Amino acid sequence: MTTSAENRTERIREIVCDILELEEDEVTETSLFKEEHGADSLRAIEILAALEKQFHVVIDQTELGRMVNLQGVEEVVAEAAAK
C-alpha cells in the first residue's frame, strides 16, 4: 500500500467514526455500519457527502449498497478517485 493510500484509508476511518460517533478502535475493516454500529440511511448519505468533499470525487448514490463497512468504503473511494 502506498503512503497516499494509507493516508486515504486513515482519513476514511476518521470520517466514518466521526459521523457514526464511534471511537476508531470500535470499527474494523469488516464491521457493518448498520448492523453493528446502528447507522441509518441518513448517516450513510452524510458519509458519502463527506468523502466526496474530502477527496474531491463524485460517488454515485447507487454505491451506498457497497459502502457497508470500511473495506467497501475504501474500494468505492479508490474507484472514484481513479476516474
N, C-alpha and C positions, 0 to 999 in steps of 0.2 A: 504494500500500500504506500502510495506517495504521501509526502508531507501534506500537500493540499487536500488529498482525500482524507487523511487523518484529521486535519483541521475541520473539513466539512462534516465528518462523522461526529466530531466533538460538538460542533455548533448545532447540528441537528438534535443531538441528545439534549443540549441546553434549552433549545426552543421547545421541544416536546415536553420536557419536565416542567418548564416554566408555565406553559399553557395548561398542562394537566395538574399543576400544583403538586408535583411529586419531587422527592429527592432523587438525585441522579442514580444513587445505588438501588433505588426501588425498581428501576426499569432495566430490563435486559434486552438483548438484541431481538429476542423472540417473544417477550411477554406481550400479551394482547391488550391494546389500549382500552377497548370497550369492555371485554370480559373480565380482565384482571385489574384494570385501573379505573373503571367507571366512566370512561369518556363517552360523550354523546356526539351526535352529528354536528352540533354547533362547535364543539371543541375540535373536531376533525377539520372543519372549514377554517377555523382560526389557525390551526397548524399549517394547513395548505397556504393560506394567505401570508403567514409569517415566513414560510420557506421561500415563497415567490419573492417577497421583498428582500430577504436576506441574501439570496443567491442570484437575484436578477434573472429569474427564469419564469416561464409560464407553465403551469401544471394544470392539465385538464381535470375537471371535477370527476370525470369517469375513472381517474386513477385512485380516487379515495378508497375503492374496493381493495386495492393492493396495499394501502397505507394503514395496515392494521397493527404493525409493530415497527420497531426501529429499523429492522432489516428491510422491510418493504418500503419505508420512507426513504432510506438511503438509496435504494435501487431507483425509485421514481425520480429523486432529485438528480442522481447521476445521469439518468437518461435525458432528463430535461436540460441539463447543463451541456450535454453532448450535442444537442440540436443546434 
